[in-house]
Amino acid sequence: MTNVTVFPTDARGVKNARVELKTSSDLKDVLREAAMAAGLDLSAFILNAALERAESVLDNQRRRQLSEESWQQLNQLISEPAAPTLALQALMRRRKTDGKYKKCSK
């Protein structure tokens, strides 16, 4: 196993934090080769990939969360369904036979 030390490489602030990874030599070689192909050093390559994934995960999580106002609106819509339209009422009066809807006789 090889220890890989990664330092933040973006311009988001002072680089005062460390991330240490333990990996196999084979994986480190693959990462180093990919980093060179991308024109980055190993640390920058790993951090960029990790940051992209972290932002994606957090973005997906935020999209699933509703604001308090949206939550209230959703609850109101669920608890007070809209009245059926005339077209829906007519459809509900039909009976399905042989795969086709037919008007019910009264």
Biopython code that builds the backbone (N, CA, C, O; Angstrom):
import numpy as np
from Bio.PDB.StructureBuilder import StructureBuilder

atoms = [
    (1, "MET", "N", (0.841, -1.191, 0.000)),
    (1, "MET", "CA", (0.000, 0.000, 0.000)),
    (1, "MET", "C", (0.885, 1.253, 0.000)),
    (1, "MET", "O", (1.970, 1.270, 0.582)),
    (2, "THR", "N", (0.398, 2.274, -0.655)),
    (2, "THR", "CA", (1.119, 3.535, -0.750)),
    (2, "THR", "C", (0.290, 4.627, -0.107)),
    (2, "THR", "O", (-0.917, 4.699, -0.336)),
    (3, "ASN", "N", (0.903, 5.467, 0.682)),
    (3, "ASN", "CA", (0.208, 6.623, 1.238)),
    (3, "ASN", "C", (0.277, 7.753, 0.232)),
    (3, "ASN", "O", (1.334, 8.034, -0.333)),
    (4, "VAL", "N", (-0.851, 8.396, 0.015)),
    (4, "VAL", "CA", (-0.905, 9.547, -0.876)),
    (4, "VAL", "C", (-1.386, 10.724, -0.051)),
    (4, "VAL", "O", (-2.470, 10.671, 0.529)),
    (5, "THR", "N", (-0.611, 11.766, 0.010)),
    (5, "THR", "CA", (-1.013, 12.961, 0.730)),
    (5, "THR", "C", (-1.546, 13.958, -0.277)),
    (5, "THR", "O", (-0.911, 14.241, -1.292)),
    (6, "VAL", "N", (-2.731, 14.491, 0.021)),
    (6, "VAL", "CA", (-3.392, 15.405, -0.897)),
    (6, "VAL", "C", (-3.595, 16.740, -0.199)),
    (6, "VAL", "O", (-4.063, 16.790, 0.938)),
    (7, "PHE", "N", (-3.246, 17.806, -0.875)),
    (7, "PHE", "CA", (-3.449, 19.146, -0.357)),
    (7, "PHE", "C", (-4.459, 19.860, -1.235)),
    (7, "PHE", "O", (-4.449, 19.670, -2.452)),
    (8, "PRO", "N", (-5.337, 20.681, -0.653)),
    (8, "PRO", "CA", (-6.274, 21.442, -1.486)),
    (8, "PRO", "C", (-5.512, 22.279, -2.499)),
    (8, "PRO", "O", (-4.530, 22.940, -2.161)),
    (9, "THR", "N", (-5.976, 22.244, -3.756)),
    (9, "THR", "CA", (-5.251, 22.977, -4.797)),
    (9, "THR", "C", (-6.091, 24.052, -5.458)),
    (9, "THR", "O", (-5.622, 24.727, -6.374)),
    (10, "ASP", "N", (-7.331, 24.221, -5.006)),
    (10, "ASP", "CA", (-8.133, 25.259, -5.655)),
    (10, "ASP", "C", (-7.916, 26.596, -4.952)),
    (10, "ASP", "O", (-7.226, 26.669, -3.935)),
    (11, "ALA", "N", (-8.502, 27.634, -5.497)),
    (11, "ALA", "CA", (-8.293, 28.982, -4.970)),
    (11, "ALA", "C", (-9.379, 29.370, -3.984)),
    (11, "ALA", "O", (-9.699, 30.553, -3.868)),
    (12, "ARG", "N", (-9.950, 28.424, -3.278)),
    (12, "ARG", "CA", (-11.047, 28.730, -2.360)),
    (12, "ARG", "C", (-10.567, 29.260, -1.014)),
    (12, "ARG", "O", (-11.390, 29.613, -0.170)),
    (13, "GLY", "N", (-9.309, 29.322, -0.801)),
    (13, "GLY", "CA", (-8.835, 29.856, 0.468)),
    (13, "GLY", "C", (-7.446, 29.333, 0.787)),
    (13, "GLY", "O", (-6.776, 28.727, -0.050)),
    (14, "VAL", "N", (-7.036, 29.585, 2.019)),
    (14, "VAL", "CA", (-5.724, 29.163, 2.483)),
    (14, "VAL", "C", (-5.691, 27.643, 2.545)),
    (14, "VAL", "O", (-6.628, 27.010, 3.031)),
    (15, "LYS", "N", (-4.628, 27.077, 2.061)),
    (15, "LYS", "CA", (-4.477, 25.624, 2.056)),
    (15, "LYS", "C", (-3.845, 25.194, 3.376)),
    (15, "LYS", "O", (-2.626, 25.071, 3.494)),
    (16, "ASN", "N", (-4.711, 24.970, 4.363)),
    (16, "ASN", "CA", (-4.207, 24.619, 5.685)),
    (16, "ASN", "C", (-4.743, 23.276, 6.172)),
    (16, "ASN", "O", (-4.648, 22.967, 7.360)),
    (17, "ALA", "N", (-5.301, 22.480, 5.269)),
    (17, "ALA", "CA", (-5.854, 21.184, 5.658)),
    (17, "ALA", "C", (-5.179, 20.086, 4.846)),
    (17, "ALA", "O", (-4.756, 20.293, 3.709)),
    (18, "ARG", "N", (-5.093, 18.919, 5.463)),
    (18, "ARG", "CA", (-4.475, 17.766, 4.810)),
    (18, "ARG", "C", (-5.493, 16.662, 4.648)),
    (18, "ARG", "O", (-6.382, 16.482, 5.481)),
    (19, "VAL", "N", (-5.350, 15.930, 3.568)),
    (19, "VAL", "CA", (-6.120, 14.709, 3.357)),
    (19, "VAL", "C", (-5.101, 13.630, 3.026)),
    (19, "VAL", "O", (-4.295, 13.789, 2.109)),
    (20, "GLU", "N", (-5.137, 12.545, 3.764)),
    (20, "GLU", "CA", (-4.219, 11.443, 3.490)),
    (20, "GLU", "C", (-5.017, 10.235, 3.046)),
    (20, "GLU", "O", (-6.038, 9.893, 3.644)),
    (21, "LEU", "N", (-4.544, 9.597, 2.000)),
    (21, "LEU", "CA", (-5.209, 8.418, 1.454)),
    (21, "LEU", "C", (-4.240, 7.251, 1.453)),
    (21, "LEU", "O", (-3.040, 7.424, 1.239)),
    (22, "LYS", "N", (-4.764, 6.079, 1.691)),
    (22, "LYS", "CA", (-3.965, 4.875, 1.572)),
    (22, "LYS", "C", (-4.537, 4.089, 0.402)),
    (22, "LYS", "O", (-5.742, 3.843, 0.343)),
    (23, "THR", "N", (-3.678, 3.695, -0.523)),
    (23, "THR", "CA", (-4.140, 2.999, -1.718)),
    (23, "THR", "C", (-3.102, 1.980, -2.161)),
    (23, "THR", "O", (-2.001, 1.922, -1.615)),
    (24, "SER", "N", (-3.455, 1.192, -3.138)),
    (24, "SER", "CA", (-2.500, 0.229, -3.693)),
    (24, "SER", "C", (-1.595, 0.951, -4.692)),
    (24, "SER", "O", (-1.933, 2.020, -5.201)),
    (25, "SER", "N", (-0.454, 0.350, -4.957)),
    (25, "SER", "CA", (0.472, 0.930, -5.937)),
    (25, "SER", "C", (-0.162, 0.975, -7.320)),
    (25, "SER", "O", (0.041, 1.927, -8.074)),
    (26, "ASP", "N", (-0.934, -0.062, -7.651)),
    (26, "ASP", "CA", (-1.587, -0.102, -8.964)),
    (26, "ASP", "C", (-2.560, 1.058, -9.138)),
    (26, "ASP", "O", (-2.560, 1.723, -10.174)),
    (27, "LEU", "N", (-3.384, 1.301, -8.128)),
    (27, "LEU", "CA", (-4.355, 2.393, -8.218)),
    (27, "LEU", "C", (-3.640, 3.739, -8.277)),
    (27, "LEU", "O", (-4.043, 4.633, -9.022)),
    (28, "LYS", "N", (-2.587, 3.876, -7.494)),
    (28, "LYS", "CA", (-1.836, 5.128, -7.520)),
    (28, "LYS", "C", (-1.246, 5.364, -8.911)),
    (28, "LYS", "O", (-1.245, 6.492, -9.404)),
    (29, "ASP", "N", (-0.747, 4.305, -9.538)),
    (29, "ASP", "CA", (-0.186, 4.439, -10.886)),
    (29, "ASP", "C", (-1.251, 4.885, -11.889)),
    (29, "ASP", "O", (-0.992, 5.736, -12.740)),
    (30, "VAL", "N", (-2.440, 4.311, -11.787)),
    (30, "VAL", "CA", (-3.535, 4.694, -12.686)),
    (30, "VAL", "C", (-3.900, 6.156, -12.469)),
    (30, "VAL", "O", (-4.067, 6.909, -13.429)),
    (31, "LEU", "N", (-4.025, 6.558, -11.205)),
    (31, "LEU", "CA", (-4.366, 7.950, -10.895)),
    (31, "LEU", "C", (-3.286, 8.908, -11.392)),
    (31, "LEU", "O", (-3.590, 9.963, -11.949)),
    (32, "ARG", "N", (-2.033, 8.535, -11.188)),
    (32, "ARG", "CA", (-0.931, 9.395, -11.632)),
    (32, "ARG", "C", (-0.934, 9.521, -13.159)),
    (32, "ARG", "O", (-0.719, 10.609, -13.693)),
    (33, "GLU", "N", (-1.176, 8.410, -13.859)),
    (33, "GLU", "CA", (-1.219, 8.449, -15.321)),
    (33, "GLU", "C", (-2.365, 9.337, -15.812)),
    (33, "GLU", "O", (-2.192, 10.121, -16.745)),
    (34, "ALA", "N", (-3.523, 9.211, -15.186)),
    (34, "ALA", "CA", (-4.670, 10.040, -15.567)),
    (34, "ALA", "C", (-4.398, 11.508, -15.261)),
    (34, "ALA", "O", (-4.759, 12.387, -16.044)),
    (35, "ALA", "N", (-3.768, 11.770, -14.132)),
    (35, "ALA", "CA", (-3.436, 13.150, -13.767)),
    (35, "ALA", "C", (-2.499, 13.763, -14.803)),
    (35, "ALA", "O", (-2.688, 14.905, -15.222)),
    (36, "MET", "N", (-1.485, 12.997, -15.214)),
    (36, "MET", "CA", (-0.550, 13.499, -16.225)),
    (36, "MET", "C", (-1.274, 13.766, -17.540)),
    (36, "MET", "O", (-1.004, 14.765, -18.207)),
    (37, "ALA", "N", (-2.195, 12.876, -17.918)),
    (37, "ALA", "CA", (-2.952, 13.067, -19.158)),
    (37, "ALA", "C", (-3.812, 14.323, -19.089)),
    (37, "ALA", "O", (-4.052, 14.977, -20.103)),
    (38, "ALA", "N", (-4.275, 14.656, -17.883)),
    (38, "ALA", "CA", (-5.101, 15.850, -17.696)),
    (38, "ALA", "C", (-4.258, 17.100, -17.479)),
    (38, "ALA", "O", (-4.794, 18.206, -17.394)),
    (39, "GLY", "N", (-2.946, 16.929, -17.389)),
    (39, "GLY", "CA", (-2.062, 18.071, -17.181)),
    (39, "GLY", "C", (-2.072, 18.583, -15.754)),
    (39, "GLY", "O", (-1.826, 19.765, -15.511)),
    (40, "LEU", "N", (-2.355, 17.693, -14.805)),
    (40, "LEU", "CA", (-2.414, 18.072, -13.394)),
    (40, "LEU", "C", (-1.460, 17.217, -12.585)),
    (40, "LEU", "O", (-1.070, 16.128, -13.007)),
    (41, "ASP", "N", (-1.087, 17.723, -11.416)),
    (41, "ASP", "CA", (-0.348, 16.839, -10.524)),
    (41, "ASP", "C", (-1.351, 15.918, -9.831)),
    (41, "ASP", "O", (-2.558, 16.150, -9.895)),
    (42, "LEU", "N", (-0.858, 14.889, -9.178)),
    (42, "LEU", "CA", (-1.723, 13.876, -8.583)),
    (42, "LEU", "C", (-2.685, 14.480, -7.566)),
    (42, "LEU", "O", (-3.870, 14.145, -7.555)),
    (43, "SER", "N", (-2.187, 15.357, -6.725)),
    (43, "SER", "CA", (-3.039, 15.979, -5.704)),
    (43, "SER", "C", (-4.177, 16.775, -6.330)),
    (43, "SER", "O", (-5.333, 16.643, -5.927)),
    (44, "ALA", "N", (-3.846, 17.595, -7.308)),
    (44, "ALA", "CA", (-4.874, 18.413, -7.958)),
    (44, "ALA", "C", (-5.897, 17.532, -8.657)),
    (44, "ALA", "O", (-7.094, 17.812, -8.607)),
    (45, "PHE", "N", (-5.436, 16.469, -9.307)),
    (45, "PHE", "CA", (-6.341, 15.567, -10.008)),
    (45, "PHE", "C", (-7.325, 14.917, -9.037)),
    (45, "PHE", "O", (-8.531, 14.904, -9.284)),
    (46, "ILE", "N", (-6.813, 14.383, -7.946)),
    (46, "ILE", "CA", (-7.675, 13.714, -6.960)),
    (46, "ILE", "C", (-8.640, 14.710, -6.336)),
    (46, "ILE", "O", (-9.827, 14.419, -6.196)),
    (47, "LEU", "N", (-8.145, 15.870, -5.963)),
    (47, "LEU", "CA", (-9.014, 16.868, -5.340)),
    (47, "LEU", "C", (-10.083, 17.369, -6.299)),
    (47, "LEU", "O", (-11.237, 17.535, -5.904)),
    (48, "ASN", "N", (-9.722, 17.609, -7.544)),
    (48, "ASN", "CA", (-10.722, 18.065, -8.513)),
    (48, "ASN", "C", (-11.819, 17.028, -8.691)),
    (48, "ASN", "O", (-13.001, 17.369, -8.718)),
    (49, "ALA", "N", (-11.430, 15.759, -8.814)),
    (49, "ALA", "CA", (-12.422, 14.692, -8.981)),
    (49, "ALA", "C", (-13.298, 14.571, -7.738)),
    (49, "ALA", "O", (-14.516, 14.425, -7.843)),
    (50, "ALA", "N", (-12.684, 14.631, -6.575)),
    (50, "ALA", "CA", (-13.445, 14.521, -5.323)),
    (50, "ALA", "C", (-14.379, 15.712, -5.148)),
    (50, "ALA", "O", (-15.517, 15.551, -4.707)),
    (51, "LEU", "N", (-13.908, 16.898, -5.488)),
    (51, "LEU", "CA", (-14.735, 18.097, -5.351)),
    (51, "LEU", "C", (-15.927, 18.052, -6.306)),
    (51, "LEU", "O", (-17.043, 18.394, -5.916)),
    (52, "GLU", "N", (-15.702, 17.636, -7.551)),
    (52, "GLU", "CA", (-16.814, 17.517, -8.503)),
    (52, "GLU", "C", (-17.868, 16.551, -7.981)),
    (52, "GLU", "O", (-19.064, 16.833, -8.053)),
    (53, "ARG", "N", (-17.426, 15.418, -7.459)),
    (53, "ARG", "CA", (-18.369, 14.415, -6.943)),
    (53, "ARG", "C", (-19.085, 14.951, -5.710)),
    (53, "ARG", "O", (-20.295, 14.763, -5.578)),
    (54, "ALA", "N", (-18.373, 15.609, -4.810)),
    (54, "ALA", "CA", (-18.986, 16.158, -3.598)),
    (54, "ALA", "C", (-20.041, 17.198, -3.954)),
    (54, "ALA", "O", (-21.128, 17.202, -3.375)),
    (55, "GLU", "N", (-19.732, 18.077, -4.900)),
    (55, "GLU", "CA", (-20.702, 19.095, -5.304)),
    (55, "GLU", "C", (-21.930, 18.460, -5.944)),
    (55, "GLU", "O", (-23.050, 18.926, -5.735)),
    (56, "SER", "N", (-21.727, 17.404, -6.718)),
    (56, "SER", "CA", (-22.849, 16.704, -7.346)),
    (56, "SER", "C", (-23.749, 16.056, -6.299)),
    (56, "SER", "O", (-24.973, 16.166, -6.375)),
    (57, "VAL", "N", (-23.152, 15.389, -5.333)),
    (57, "VAL", "CA", (-23.922, 14.741, -4.262)),
    (57, "VAL", "C", (-24.708, 15.778, -3.475)),
    (57, "VAL", "O", (-25.894, 15.585, -3.208)),
    (58, "LEU", "N", (-24.064, 16.869, -3.105)),
    (58, "LEU", "CA", (-24.738, 17.909, -2.323)),
    (58, "LEU", "C", (-25.826, 18.597, -3.132)),
    (58, "LEU", "O", (-26.882, 18.930, -2.595)),
    (59, "ASP", "N", (-25.577, 18.814, -4.421)),
    (59, "ASP", "CA", (-26.586, 19.432, -5.284)),
    (59, "ASP", "C", (-27.820, 18.541, -5.379)),
    (59, "ASP", "O", (-28.946, 19.029, -5.287)),
    (60, "ASN", "N", (-27.617, 17.243, -5.561)),
    (60, "ASN", "CA", (-28.746, 16.307, -5.610)),
    (60, "ASN", "C", (-29.516, 16.295, -4.300)),
    (60, "ASN", "O", (-30.745, 16.227, -4.303)),
    (61, "GLN", "N", (-28.810, 16.359, -3.190)),
    (61, "GLN", "CA", (-29.473, 16.372, -1.883)),
    (61, "GLN", "C", (-30.298, 17.643, -1.711)),
    (61, "GLN", "O", (-31.422, 17.593, -1.211)),
    (62, "ARG", "N", (-29.753, 18.763, -2.117)),
    (62, "ARG", "CA", (-30.469, 20.038, -1.965)),
    (62, "ARG", "C", (-31.723, 20.083, -2.824)),
    (62, "ARG", "O", (-32.726, 20.678, -2.430)),
    (63, "ARG", "N", (-31.672, 19.451, -4.007)),
    (63, "ARG", "CA", (-32.839, 19.449, -4.886)),
    (63, "ARG", "C", (-33.987, 18.651, -4.299)),
    (63, "ARG", "O", (-35.146, 18.910, -4.622)),
    (64, "ARG", "N", (-33.688, 17.691, -3.449)),
    (64, "ARG", "CA", (-34.741, 16.869, -2.853)),
    (64, "ARG", "C", (-35.339, 17.507, -1.611)),
    (64, "ARG", "O", (-36.357, 17.035, -1.104)),
    (65, "GLN", "N", (-34.733, 18.557, -1.120)),
    (65, "GLN", "CA", (-35.236, 19.217, 0.074)),
    (65, "GLN", "C", (-36.148, 20.366, -0.331)),
    (65, "GLN", "O", (-35.846, 21.125, -1.252)),
    (66, "LEU", "N", (-37.271, 20.479, 0.376)),
    (66, "LEU", "CA", (-38.219, 21.558, 0.107)),
    (66, "LEU", "C", (-38.063, 22.652, 1.148)),
    (66, "LEU", "O", (-37.741, 22.387, 2.306)),
    (67, "SER", "N", (-38.294, 23.871, 0.725)),
    (67, "SER", "CA", (-38.337, 24.965, 1.683)),
    (67, "SER", "C", (-39.597, 24.789, 2.526)),
    (67, "SER", "O", (-40.485, 24.017, 2.162)),
    (68, "GLU", "N", (-39.676, 25.486, 3.627)),
    (68, "GLU", "CA", (-40.858, 25.396, 4.498)),
    (68, "GLU", "C", (-42.118, 25.796, 3.728)),
    (68, "GLU", "O", (-43.164, 25.161, 3.863)),
    (69, "GLU", "N", (-42.009, 26.844, 2.928)),
    (69, "GLU", "CA", (-43.160, 27.315, 2.150)),
    (69, "GLU", "C", (-43.603, 26.254, 1.135)),
    (69, "GLU", "O", (-44.797, 25.989, 0.989)),
    (70, "SER", "N", (-42.636, 25.652, 0.436)),
    (70, "SER", "CA", (-42.972, 24.609, -0.541)),
    (70, "SER", "C", (-43.582, 23.390, 0.141)),
    (70, "SER", "O", (-44.503, 22.774, -0.394)),
    (71, "TRP", "N", (-43.071, 23.041, 1.321)),
    (71, "TRP", "CA", (-43.609, 21.910, 2.076)),
    (71, "TRP", "C", (-45.065, 22.177, 2.459)),
    (71, "TRP", "O", (-45.910, 21.288, 2.353)),
    (72, "GLN", "N", (-45.353, 23.388, 2.898)),
    (72, "GLN", "CA", (-46.725, 23.743, 3.265)),
    (72, "GLN", "C", (-47.643, 23.665, 2.042)),
    (72, "GLN", "O", (-48.761, 23.157, 2.135)),
    (73, "GLN", "N", (-47.175, 24.166, 0.904)),
    (73, "GLN", "CA", (-47.977, 24.116, -0.323)),
    (73, "GLN", "C", (-48.250, 22.673, -0.736)),
    (73, "GLN", "O", (-49.370, 22.339, -1.120)),
    (74, "LEU", "N", (-47.244, 21.827, -0.659)),
    (74, "LEU", "CA", (-47.421, 20.420, -1.012)),
    (74, "LEU", "C", (-48.441, 19.757, -0.098)),
    (74, "LEU", "O", (-49.326, 19.041, -0.568)),
    (75, "ASN", "N", (-48.323, 19.989, 1.197)),
    (75, "ASN", "CA", (-49.276, 19.410, 2.147)),
    (75, "ASN", "C", (-50.696, 19.901, 1.890)),
    (75, "ASN", "O", (-51.650, 19.131, 2.005)),
    (76, "GLN", "N", (-50.838, 21.165, 1.548)),
    (76, "GLN", "CA", (-52.166, 21.707, 1.262)),
    (76, "GLN", "C", (-52.755, 21.050, 0.014)),
    (76, "GLN", "O", (-53.933, 20.694, -0.003)),
    (77, "LEU", "N", (-51.946, 20.889, -1.022)),
    (77, "LEU", "CA", (-52.426, 20.250, -2.248)),
    (77, "LEU", "C", (-52.838, 18.800, -1.999)),
    (77, "LEU", "O", (-53.812, 18.318, -2.577)),
    (78, "ILE", "N", (-52.105, 18.118, -1.151)),
    (78, "ILE", "CA", (-52.432, 16.722, -0.851)),
    (78, "ILE", "C", (-53.700, 16.630, -0.017)),
    (78, "ILE", "O", (-54.548, 15.772, -0.265)),
    (79, "SER", "N", (-53.833, 17.501, 0.961)),
    (79, "SER", "CA", (-54.982, 17.413, 1.872)),
    (79, "SER", "C", (-56.256, 18.009, 1.280)),
    (79, "SER", "O", (-57.354, 17.672, 1.723)),
    (80, "GLU", "N", (-56.129, 18.881, 0.294)),
    (80, "GLU", "CA", (-57.300, 19.501, -0.331)),
    (80, "GLU", "C", (-57.234, 19.300, -1.841)),
    (80, "GLU", "O", (-56.920, 20.233, -2.580)),
    (81, "PRO", "N", (-57.530, 18.078, -2.305)),
    (81, "PRO", "CA", (-57.431, 17.842, -3.748)),
    (81, "PRO", "C", (-58.427, 18.695, -4.528)),
    (81, "PRO", "O", (-59.502, 19.032, -4.031)),
    (82, "ALA", "N", (-58.057, 19.028, -5.734)),
    (82, "ALA", "CA", (-58.928, 19.844, -6.587)),
    (82, "ALA", "C", (-60.165, 19.040, -6.981)),
    (82, "ALA", "O", (-60.126, 17.813, -7.071)),
    (83, "ALA", "N", (-61.254, 19.753, -7.211)),
    (83, "ALA", "CA", (-62.495, 19.103, -7.654)),
    (83, "ALA", "C", (-62.281, 18.558, -9.060)),
    (83, "ALA", "O", (-61.581, 19.170, -9.867)),
    (84, "PRO", "N", (-62.884, 17.404, -9.356)),
    (84, "PRO", "CA", (-62.704, 16.841, -10.692)),
    (84, "PRO", "C", (-63.343, 17.726, -11.760)),
    (84, "PRO", "O", (-64.397, 18.322, -11.538)),
    (85, "THR", "N", (-62.707, 17.802, -12.892)),
    (85, "THR", "CA", (-63.240, 18.584, -14.011)),
    (85, "THR", "C", (-64.409, 17.825, -14.637)),
    (85, "THR", "O", (-64.612, 16.642, -14.363)),
    (86, "LEU", "N", (-65.170, 18.516, -15.474)),
    (86, "LEU", "CA", (-66.290, 17.865, -16.162)),
    (86, "LEU", "C", (-65.798, 16.700, -17.020)),
    (86, "LEU", "O", (-66.447, 15.656, -17.085)),
    (87, "ALA", "N", (-64.658, 16.878, -17.671)),
    (87, "ALA", "CA", (-64.108, 15.812, -18.512)),
    (87, "ALA", "C", (-63.746, 14.591, -17.670)),
    (87, "ALA", "O", (-63.989, 13.458, -18.086)),
    (88, "LEU", "N", (-63.171, 14.810, -16.498)),
    (88, "LEU", "CA", (-62.831, 13.691, -15.619)),
    (88, "LEU", "C", (-64.087, 13.009, -15.106)),
    (88, "LEU", "O", (-64.142, 11.782, -15.036)),
    (89, "GLN", "N", (-65.087, 13.787, -14.749)),
    (89, "GLN", "CA", (-66.346, 13.195, -14.283)),
    (89, "GLN", "C", (-66.968, 12.331, -15.376)),
    (89, "GLN", "O", (-67.468, 11.242, -15.096)),
    (90, "ALA", "N", (-66.941, 12.809, -16.615)),
    (90, "ALA", "CA", (-67.493, 12.033, -17.730)),
    (90, "ALA", "C", (-66.696, 10.745, -17.931)),
    (90, "ALA", "O", (-67.274, 9.686, -18.176)),
    (91, "LEU", "N", (-65.395, 10.834, -17.830)),
    (91, "LEU", "CA", (-64.553, 9.654, -17.980)),
    (91, "LEU", "C", (-64.834, 8.640, -16.875)),
    (91, "LEU", "O", (-64.867, 7.435, -17.124)),
    (92, "MET", "N", (-65.034, 9.130, -15.662)),
    (92, "MET", "CA", (-65.294, 8.242, -14.532)),
    (92, "MET", "C", (-66.645, 7.540, -14.671)),
    (92, "MET", "O", (-66.849, 6.485, -14.069)),
    (93, "ARG", "N", (-67.567, 8.101, -15.447)),
    (93, "ARG", "CA", (-68.875, 7.481, -15.653)),
    (93, "ARG", "C", (-68.825, 6.387, -16.722)),
    (93, "ARG", "O", (-69.798, 5.657, -16.908)),
    (94, "ARG", "N", (-67.718, 6.274, -17.408)),
    (94, "ARG", "CA", (-67.605, 5.270, -18.464)),
    (94, "ARG", "C", (-67.160, 3.932, -17.873)),
    (94, "ARG", "O", (-66.540, 3.880, -16.811)),
    (95, "ARG", "N", (-67.484, 2.881, -18.566)),
    (95, "ARG", "CA", (-67.148, 1.538, -18.133)),
    (95, "ARG", "C", (-66.234, 0.925, -19.190)),
    (95, "ARG", "O", (-66.482, 1.057, -20.388)),
    (96, "LYS", "N", (-65.181, 0.258, -18.738)),
    (96, "LYS", "CA", (-64.238, -0.337, -19.679)),
    (96, "LYS", "C", (-64.696, -1.754, -20.014)),
    (96, "LYS", "O", (-64.869, -2.593, -19.130)),
    (97, "THR", "N", (-64.888, -2.000, -21.316)),
    (97, "THR", "CA", (-65.249, -3.340, -21.780)),
    (97, "THR", "C", (-64.429, -3.637, -23.026)),
    (97, "THR", "O", (-64.311, -2.796, -23.917)),
    (98, "ASP", "N", (-63.877, -4.806, -23.081)),
    (98, "ASP", "CA", (-63.077, -5.218, -24.240)),
    (98, "ASP", "C", (-61.974, -4.207, -24.562)),
    (98, "ASP", "O", (-61.689, -3.948, -25.731)),
    (99, "GLY", "N", (-61.361, -3.643, -23.534)),
    (99, "GLY", "CA", (-60.269, -2.701, -23.738)),
    (99, "GLY", "C", (-60.699, -1.324, -24.170)),
    (99, "GLY", "O", (-59.856, -0.465, -24.427)),
    (100, "LYS", "N", (-62.014, -1.092, -24.256)),
    (100, "LYS", "CA", (-62.512, 0.224, -24.668)),
    (100, "LYS", "C", (-63.471, 0.744, -23.610)),
    (100, "LYS", "O", (-64.170, -0.025, -22.950)),
    (101, "TYR", "N", (-63.490, 2.049, -23.462)),
    (101, "TYR", "CA", (-64.414, 2.667, -22.511)),
    (101, "TYR", "C", (-65.736, 2.951, -23.204)),
    (101, "TYR", "O", (-65.770, 3.491, -24.310)),
    (102, "LYS", "N", (-66.813, 2.584, -22.546)),
    (102, "LYS", "CA", (-68.153, 2.833, -23.090)),
    (102, "LYS", "C", (-68.967, 3.561, -22.044)),
    (102, "LYS", "O", (-68.758, 3.389, -20.843)),
    (103, "LYS", "N", (-69.890, 4.370, -22.507)),
    (103, "LYS", "CA", (-70.767, 5.082, -21.579)),
    (103, "LYS", "C", (-71.647, 4.076, -20.858)),
    (103, "LYS", "O", (-72.175, 3.137, -21.455)),
    (104, "CYS", "N", (-71.790, 4.295, -19.569)),
    (104, "CYS", "CA", (-72.679, 3.440, -18.782)),
    (104, "CYS", "C", (-74.114, 3.886, -19.017)),
    (104, "CYS", "O", (-74.399, 5.081, -19.091)),
    (105, "SER", "N", (-74.995, 2.936, -19.130)),
    (105, "SER", "CA", (-76.414, 3.310, -19.270)),
    (105, "SER", "C", (-76.968, 3.590, -17.889)),
    (105, "SER", "O", (-76.622, 2.917, -16.918)),
    (106, "LYS", "N", (-77.815, 4.569, -17.813)),
    (106, "LYS", "CA", (-78.367, 4.955, -16.510)),
    (106, "LYS", "C", (-79.632, 4.231, -16.227)),
    (106, "LYS", "O", (-80.236, 4.432, -15.174)),
]
sb = StructureBuilder()
sb.init_structure("model")
sb.init_model(0)
sb.init_chain("A")
sb.init_seg("    ")
for serial, (resi, resn, name, xyz) in enumerate(atoms, 1):
    if name == "N":
        sb.init_residue(resn, " ", resi, " ")
    sb.init_atom(name, np.array(xyz, "f"), 0.0, 1.0, " ", f" {name:<3s}", serial, name[0])
structure = sb.get_structure()
